[in-house]
Each structure stands twice: as C-alpha cells, then as structure tokens.
Amino acid sequence: MNKAIEEDRKGNYAFACNLYLRSLYYFNQALKDEKDDQRKQWIESRMKKCQERAQQLERSLREVLERRQRRDGGRWATLVELRW
C-alpha cells in the first residue's frame, strides 16, 4: 500500500489505483490467516481506506477518460495515458 500512496502523491493515478487494488488482495489474504481480533480490525480498516481511495480514483479516471474521448471526437484514450 505504501507504493500505491507514493504513486498517488506523484500523480500517477492509474498506476496508483492498480496498486491499491493489488493491496486489497494482499490484505484479504492476511485477513484470512489472522487470528488476533485487534489485528483483524486494523487490517479491515486499512482495507476500507484502500478500497475507498481506489474507487475514488477509478471514478475520477473514468470522468477524465470520458471528457478526453468527447474532446477528441471519440478517439480512444487509455487509462495508462491519464495523468493529471
């Protein structure tokens, strides 16, 4: 998740979104194996923050992509190209 935050701060939002989603996968794996309730709560809280940020970035990226497609007359822009 640290790498996702770092890329988010750099403005690499599409890459950061992907890293947040990958972090969710790893947090989910850790949650399955964790026995301590306090640690489970910590993992769940991190997962929630991670999911919220990934969803926020995804919505923003889709909006930017749609605007660029309208501006460019329907030509395809990819999420990889998006950097604000």
ABEGO torsion letter per residue (X at the ends): XAAAAAAAAAGBAAAAAAAAAAAAAAAAAAAAABABAAAAAAAAAAAAAAAAAAAAAAAAAAAAAAAAAAAAGGBBBBAAABBX
